[in-house]
Amino acid sequence: MVLALLVGVLALAIGGCACVVWASRGGPPWSRAVATATLAAADLIRGARKRRRRGLRGTSGGDGDGD
């Protein structure tokens, strides 16, 4: 069950990356929509990682910003 879920997520990621490349080369409108969704999801994940890292760094007390 877990393996099937991981394979599905991997397939979605590869398909999203393929749509980003295809849309950059002038693909159909649906590929541009999928590419936009893929890039937005990547930005959300990247932002969550940055917030989590800032939160971990802020609790250590050794970063010198007064927290």
C-alpha positions in Angstrom: 0.0 0.0 0.0 2.7 2.5 1.0 4.8 1.4 -2.0 1.9 2.1 -4.4 1.5 5.6 -2.8 5.2 6.4 -3.2 5.1 5.2 -6.8 2.1 7.4 -7.4 3.8 10.5 -5.9 6.9 9.8 -8.0 4.8 9.5 -11.2 3.1 12.8 -10.4 6.4 14.5 -9.8 7.9 13.2 -13.0 4.8 14.1 -15.0 4.8 17.6 -13.5 8.5 18.1 -14.4 7.8 16.9 -17.9 4.9 19.4 -18.2 7.1 22.2 -17.0 9.6 21.4 -19.8 6.8 20.9 -22.4 5.1 24.2 -21.4 8.4 26.1 -21.7 8.6 24.9 -25.3 5.1 26.0 -26.1 2.9 23.0 -25.2 -0.9 22.9 -25.1 -2.8 25.0 -22.5 -3.4 22.1 -20.2 0.4 21.4 -19.9 0.9 25.1 -19.0 -1.8 24.7 -16.3 -0.1 21.6 -14.9 3.3 23.3 -15.1 2.0 26.3 -13.1 0.5 24.0 -10.5 3.8 22.1 -10.3 5.9 25.2 -9.8 3.4 26.6 -7.2 3.7 23.3 -5.2 7.4 23.5 -5.4 7.4 27.1 -4.1 5.1 26.0 -1.2 7.4 23.2 -0.3 10.5 25.4 -0.5 8.8 28.0 1.7 7.8 25.4 4.3 11.3 24.1 4.5 12.7 27.7 5.0 10.2 28.4 7.7 10.9 25.1 9.5 14.7 25.8 9.3 14.2 29.3 10.7 12.1 27.9 13.5 14.7 25.3 14.4 17.5 27.8 14.3 15.6 30.2 16.4 15.1 27.7 19.2 18.8 27.0 19.6 19.5 30.5 21.0 22.9 30.5 19.3 22.1 32.7 16.2 22.7 36.0 17.9 19.4 37.7 17.1 18.2 38.0 20.7 15.7 35.1 20.8 
